[in-house]
């Protein structure tokens, strides 16, 4: 069989199956992430069922395509131009590497680097309801507030009298250094996700603890309880900070994002 014919056949095989293979593989990986409980690291829980259904349909259609497809190409056709072959093979290779990486590399949560790039509390809610809630509800309810509620409240008021009898209790988050005074301050931070990890925004409560890096490196997950006070730091722009009474290192939670 002439070499040009062999190459033409191989090229047609690549063209015929690359889309089916990539779609089927990525759909199967999505189903595996859902089964292992790790799909929540990529998308909001409200979209998981829809995503699983769509991935299942994609897998079924890929299998049907493999089972039913027939080769009607002219076996003696000339191979496509070299440039076209290289572009198509490169695109298929990049997609294949991406898919393989999803299988081989363990999923990871967004980290301090992303939080600093997107700026902690840059999109924190100016929600007056959070402040009103803290003012009207009982102490037991305030004790359940997360990083989301406290970050919103801190944007609403810097009146120390408001925080006098409202300590933060068991705030869970990871450590993000403060850009203005990283020696003395860090944020206990969580990412808030609306749709998927792409739109995740970091929220945080500033914590004043000089020398914190020695025990709590960036990205360490911690649980903090403490009281709010005026910020002692002259470099930081945060008016109110949390001074911890207790601070404990913990494992990353199964669902690290706030939804």
Secondary structure per residue as TSV (DSSP state, phi and psi in degrees):
chain	resnum	aa	ss	phi	psi
A	1	X	-	360.0	129.1
A	2	X	-	-58.2	148.4
A	3	X	H	-61.7	-38.4
A	4	X	H	-63.2	-34.8
A	5	X	H	-68.9	-40.8
A	6	X	H	-62.5	-44.7
A	7	X	H	-64.8	-37.6
A	8	X	H	-63.9	-40.0
A	9	X	H	-65.7	-42.3
A	10	X	H	-63.6	-40.8
A	11	X	H	-63.4	-42.6
A	12	X	H	-63.3	-35.1
A	13	X	H	-65.5	-41.8
A	14	X	H	-62.8	-47.6
A	15	X	H	-61.8	-37.2
A	16	X	H	-70.8	-39.8
A	17	X	H	-109.6	-9.3
A	18	X	H	-64.1	-43.7
A	19	X	H	-64.1	-44.6
A	20	X	H	-62.5	-43.5
A	21	X	H	-64.4	-44.1
A	22	X	H	-67.8	-46.1
A	23	X	H	-63.0	-45.5
A	24	X	H	-62.9	-41.2
A	25	X	H	-67.2	-45.4
A	26	X	H	-65.5	-35.7
A	27	X	H	-66.2	-40.9
A	28	X	H	-64.8	-39.8
A	29	X	H	-62.8	-41.0
A	30	X	H	-60.6	-42.0
A	31	X	H	-65.1	-38.0
A	32	X	H	-65.1	-42.1
A	33	X	H	-62.7	-38.9
A	34	X	H	-66.2	-43.3
A	35	X	H	-63.4	-38.2
A	36	X	T	-83.5	-1.3
A	37	X	T	78.6	15.1
A	38	X	-	-104.3	-2.7
A	39	X	G	-65.0	-25.2
A	40	X	G	-65.2	-15.8
A	41	X	G	-74.7	-11.8
A	42	X	T	-114.8	-33.0
A	43	X	B	-136.6	162.1
A	44	X	-	-66.1	141.0
A	45	X	G	-54.2	-29.0
A	46	X	G	-65.7	-20.3
A	47	X	G	-99.7	-0.9
A	48	X	H	-65.4	-46.9
A	49	X	H	-58.9	-46.8
A	50	X	H	-60.5	-44.4
A	51	X	H	-63.7	-41.8
A	52	X	H	-63.1	-42.6
A	53	X	H	-61.8	-45.7
A	54	X	H	-65.1	-38.9
A	55	X	H	-66.5	-39.7
A	56	X	H	-61.9	-42.7
A	57	X	H	-61.9	-40.8
A	58	X	H	-63.4	-40.5
A	59	X	H	-64.1	-45.6
A	60	X	H	-61.4	-46.1
A	61	X	H	-64.9	-35.6
A	62	X	H	-64.6	-42.3
A	63	X	H	-65.4	-40.1
A	64	X	H	-64.6	-37.2
A	65	X	H	-64.6	-40.9
A	66	X	H	-66.0	-40.9
A	67	X	H	-72.8	-33.3
A	68	X	H	-105.3	-6.6
A	69	X	-	-77.6	140.4
A	70	X	-	-125.9	148.9
A	71	X	-	-90.9	112.1
A	72	X	-	-112.7	12.8
A	73	X	S	-71.2	154.4
A	74	X	-	-72.1	116.1
A	75	X	T	-65.1	-18.6
A	76	X	T	-103.6	13.8
A	77	X	-	-68.2	153.0
A	78	X	-	-77.9	148.2
A	79	X	-	-67.7	154.2
A	80	X	-	-69.6	167.4
A	81	X	-	-57.7	150.9
A	82	X	H	-59.4	-41.7
A	83	X	H	-61.9	-42.1
A	84	X	H	-63.6	-41.0
A	85	X	H	-62.4	-44.7
A	86	X	H	-65.2	-41.7
A	87	X	H	-64.1	-43.6
A	88	X	H	-67.2	-43.0
A	89	X	H	-65.3	-37.6
A	90	X	H	-63.8	-45.1
A	91	X	H	-61.5	-43.5
A	92	X	H	-65.4	-38.0
A	93	X	H	-65.5	-43.3
A	94	X	H	-62.7	-45.2
A	95	X	H	-63.7	-38.8
A	96	X	H	-65.7	-41.8
A	97	X	H	-63.6	-41.7
A	98	X	H	-60.4	-45.7
A	99	X	H	-64.0	-44.0
A	100	X	H	-62.0	-38.7
A	101	X	H	-62.5	-36.2
A	102	X	H	-63.9	-30.1
A	103	X	H	-82.2	-44.9
A	104	X	H	-79.6	-44.9
A	105	X	S	-84.3	133.3
A	106	X	-	-69.3	141.2
A	107	X	-	-60.0	144.1
A	108	X	-	-132.7	148.4
A	109	X	-	-77.1	162.3
A	110	X	-	-64.3	149.3
A	111	X	-	-122.8	-171.9
A	112	X	H	-57.4	-39.4
A	113	X	H	-58.1	-43.9
A	114	X	H	-67.5	-40.4
A	115	X	H	-60.6	-41.0
A	116	X	H	-72.9	-33.5
A	117	X	H	-66.0	-38.1
A	118	X	H	-92.6	-6.8
A	119	X	-	69.4	114.3
A	120	X	T	-60.2	131.4
A	121	X	T	68.0	14.2
A	122	X	T	-63.3	-28.5
A	123	X	T	-118.9	21.3
A	124	X	-	-59.6	140.0
A	125	X	-	-67.3	135.0
A	126	X	-	-90.6	50.7
A	127	X	-	-85.2	108.3
A	128	X	H	-65.0	-21.8
A	129	X	H	-63.6	-33.9
A	130	X	H	-64.4	-42.3
A	131	X	H	-66.7	-43.8
A	132	X	H	-62.7	-38.5
A	133	X	H	-63.6	-45.2
A	134	X	H	-64.6	-27.5
A	135	X	H	-78.2	-33.8
A	136	X	H	-101.5	-26.3
A	137	X	S	-83.0	167.2
A	138	X	-	-79.2	169.8
A	139	X	H	-62.0	-32.6
A	140	X	H	-64.2	-36.1
A	141	X	H	-73.1	-42.2
A	142	X	H	-58.2	-33.4
A	143	X	T	-66.0	-16.6
A	144	X	T	-92.0	-2.6
A	145	X	-	-62.1	139.0
A	146	X	-	-98.9	-175.2
A	147	X	H	-57.0	-34.8
A	148	X	H	-60.0	-50.9
A	149	X	H	-66.2	-45.1
A	150	X	H	-68.1	-35.9
A	151	X	H	-64.7	-36.6
A	152	X	H	-68.3	-42.6
A	153	X	H	-64.4	-40.7
A	154	X	H	-64.1	-26.2
A	155	X	H	-78.0	-21.1
A	156	X	H	-86.0	-36.7
A	157	X	-	-149.5	143.8
A	158	X	-	-117.5	21.4
A	159	X	-	-76.4	112.2
A	160	X	H	-61.5	-30.7
A	161	X	H	-61.6	-31.8
A	162	X	H	-64.0	-37.3
A	163	X	H	-88.7	-3.4
A	164	X	T	-54.8	-46.0
A	165	X	T	-111.7	24.6
A	166	X	-	-130.5	74.5
A	167	X	-	-73.4	157.4
A	168	X	E	-85.6	137.6
A	169	X	E	-125.5	123.6
A	170	X	E	52.8	50.5
A	171	X	E	-73.4	124.9
A	172	X	E	-105.6	131.2
A	173	X	E	-178.9	-179.8
A	174	X	E	-109.3	157.1
A	175	X	E	-81.3	126.9
A	176	X	E	-128.2	121.4
A	177	X	E	-62.2	143.9
A	178	X	-	-75.0	132.6
A	179	X	S	-66.4	-34.3
A	180	X	S	-81.2	-35.8
A	181	X	-	-142.4	69.1
A	182	X	T	-67.6	-14.3
A	183	X	T	-75.7	-28.2
A	184	X	T	-118.0	-20.6
A	185	X	E	-126.4	147.2
A	186	X	E	-144.5	166.6
A	187	X	E	-104.5	136.2
A	188	X	E	-87.6	114.5
A	189	X	E	-126.7	152.3
A	190	X	E	-139.4	152.8
A	191	X	E	-91.5	133.4
A	192	X	E	-98.5	124.7
A	193	X	-	-114.2	126.8
A	194	X	S	-93.6	-45.7
A	195	X	S	-123.4	-57.9
A	196	X	B	-150.6	179.6
A	197	X	G	-61.7	-23.5
A	198	X	G	-63.6	-36.3
A	199	X	G	-97.0	9.8
A	200	X	-	-61.3	135.4
A	201	X	E	-123.0	133.9
A	202	X	E	-80.1	131.2
A	203	X	E	-116.5	149.4
A	204	X	E	-159.6	157.1
A	205	X	E	-112.2	123.4
A	206	X	E	-69.9	134.1
A	207	X	E	-120.6	127.5
A	208	X	E	-96.7	114.6
A	209	X	-	-156.1	87.5
A	210	X	T	-53.4	133.9
A	211	X	T	75.9	20.4
A	212	X	G	-60.0	-28.3
A	213	X	G	-61.2	-26.7
A	214	X	G	-65.2	-29.3
A	215	X	T	-114.7	-22.9
A	216	X	S	-132.7	78.3
A	217	X	-	-60.1	158.3
A	218	X	T	-53.3	143.3
A	219	X	T	81.4	-4.6
A	220	X	-	-68.7	132.4
A	221	X	E	-84.7	132.5
A	222	X	E	-137.9	160.8
A	223	X	E	-120.1	126.2
A	224	X	E	-124.0	137.8
A	225	X	E	-127.6	140.8
A	226	X	E	178.9	-171.0
A	227	X	E	-116.4	152.6
A	228	X	E	-90.7	142.5
A	229	X	E	-151.0	171.6
A	230	X	E	-65.1	140.1
A	231	X	-	-69.4	118.3
A	232	X	-	-73.3	-17.4
A	233	X	-	-73.0	137.0
A	234	X	S	-89.1	-16.5
A	235	X	S	-90.1	-32.3
A	236	X	-	-76.3	147.3
A	237	X	-	-93.7	-2.4
A	238	X	-	-74.6	123.8
A	239	X	S	-75.0	-33.9
A	240	X	E	-122.2	137.3
A	241	X	E	-132.4	162.3
A	242	X	E	-97.7	126.7
A	243	X	E	-103.6	114.4
A	244	X	E	-72.2	138.0
A	245	X	E	-91.4	-37.5
A	246	X	E	-133.7	145.4
A	247	X	E	-149.2	117.4
A	248	X	E	-128.7	135.1
A	249	X	E	-77.6	134.8
A	250	X	-	-134.5	169.1
A	251	X	-	-75.9	152.6
A	252	X	-	-61.2	133.1
A	253	X	-	-69.1	159.5
A	254	X	S	-60.8	-38.1
A	255	X	S	-114.6	93.7
A	256	X	-	-77.0	-17.0
A	257	X	S	-94.2	157.5
A	258	X	B	-95.0	131.7
A	259	X	-	-117.3	360.0
